[in-house]
Amino acid sequence: MSYMALYRKFRPTIFDQVKGQDHIVTTLKNQIKTGRIGHAYLFCGTRGTGKTTVAKILAKAVNCEHPVDGEPCNECETCKEIMEGSSMNVIEIDAASNNGVDNIRDIKEQVQYSPASGKYKVYIIDEVHMLSIGAFNALLKTLEEPPEYVIFILATTEVHKIPITILSRCQRYDFHRITAQTIQDQLRNLMNKEQVEVEDKALAYIARMADGSMRDALSLMDQCIAFYLGKKLTYDNALEVLGTVDIQVYSDLLDDILDHNITAVMDLLSETSQQGREWSQFITDFLWYLRNLLLVGKGAAAGEALDVSTDQLKLLQEKAEKVNETMLIRYIRILSDLLNEIRFATSKRVLVEVEMMKLCQPQMEADQGSILERVRLLEGQLEKLLKEGITVQANVQEKEVQPIQEKTQQPKNVRQQLEEKFPKAKVEELTELVDHWRDVKRNLSPQMKFCLQRATLTVNEDGTALKVMFPKEMNVESGYFLDEPERIETLRQELNRQSGRDVNLEVGIIENPRDDADMINLDCIHMDVKIEE
């Protein structure tokens, strides 16, 4: 017999074997025990969390000849047929490849016939969000009032793509990401059954790499076992097989960044590249390392979310004492943006190297976080000079100070301008929209991001619409939106989705430089600076 993958071999056959979804299996078991079985279910959640598995168990349970406490017996003829995939009562449909109106019409014709054996005909439609609009419309009436012997179970990873008319006809169950500890415990149990020797540290790492997916964890475990067949699977072995980097590497990388040692950083990246590491995974793991550093100083409650060993926790605590929280947040912001951009980049390594240089040299950026980092560095140098007994003399003319003060205080006037022009409720609404506008820009394609770099976000005279204004010389960038109205609509819909409001959005060109000076730049709305006397 051919080898069977671990996630198939150990797929749960009863509700009690499903891990991490107690809120769902308990509800379904109670429905079966009391006979309160729904006609349409929607299972949604990330990949590998048990949606299809629970759907198959539910199909068995409602048709089982001898159910036990809401569980299928797995012994009767009906259960065996469903497990073998030969049952005529359980029909699995992959909506990714059967997403047309004709496929749904076939279902509508089939539901007219009662089951030849058993109580229910169960239709499991996987990746249901892939259905076309026409297919959804064709399914509506059947989904709302199916025959009493028909149950629909819809499964999806992208519930936001499903029409509200479908959602309102289903009982919705959200499958949670499975915790790393639950995955680790399950892997330990399965490895004991397989008689495979594995270090707990390796299991913990694989569990974290799975990112809440039990199926991903078992696939990664399969990969590691195959490489070190017949040998003990160690933590270092797992790192090597999965193409990832030990936590010590990220500690060294952070030290080099803090020391502004660009040469050492480039050498480390070169070594990482020679080892064949995947750049997206490298940046993701570095982000997790920085996130753990940020949380480790927030007390015991935050520390529980770290999912690291005791040894690693001790190292993180030592490192956290040496780093500044504001600086870590700046690093996380830069790397998060990098992670979004790296998917579309052709030269990933070059992009990573440039962003690492930005971390080492905050003077390369002009955003608020980088300026604060530069101020922090200057304060450190000044403190060092004072400790050494060197007198620092400040001799700055008043005419040099005045432009800096005006520039510092300018963002503070933005909110004042809004409050003079609009009611307080409108000012708060605009402030909230600016927050979402930044999220919108992060989710745009690289080309749209590039075109919006020098654009100014402002508001029209009566405050009923946001306006994206381009300088007159930016003909190409403004034309990218003005010549293609659907791009403006894409931008508006993304803003609606992020904010939960129906936002009016306009795009225009600044014809006169004086108009630019008169506009209220909403991008500066959150840059208030408090000056203490």
Secondary structure, 3 states (H helix, E strand, C coil): CCCCCHHHHCCCCCHHHCCCCHHHHHHHHHHHHHCCCCCEEEEEECCCCCHHHHHHHHHHHHHCCCCECCECCCCCHHHHHHHHCCCCCEEEEECCCCCCHHHHHHHHHHCCCCCCCCCCEEEEEECHHHCCHHHHHHHHHHHHCCCCCEEEEEEECCHHHCCHHHHCCCEEEEECCCCHHHHHHHHHHHHHHHCCCECHHHHHHHHHHCCCCHHHHHHHHHHHHHHCCCCCECHHHHHHHHCCCCHHHHHHHHHHHHCCCHHHHHHHHHHHHHCCCCHHHHHHHHHHHHHHHHHHCCCHHHHCCCCCCHHHHHHHHHHHCCCCHHHHHHHHHHHHHHHHHHCCCCCHHHHHHHHHHHHHCHHHCCCHHHHHHHHHHHHHHHHHHHHCCCCCCCCCCHHHHHHHHHHHHHHHHHHHHHHHHCCHHHHHHHHHHHHHHHHHHHCCCHHHHHHCCCCEEEECCCCCCEEEEEECCCHHHHHHHHCCHHHHHHHHHHHHHHHCCCCCEEEEEECCHHHHHHCCCHHHCCCCCCCCC
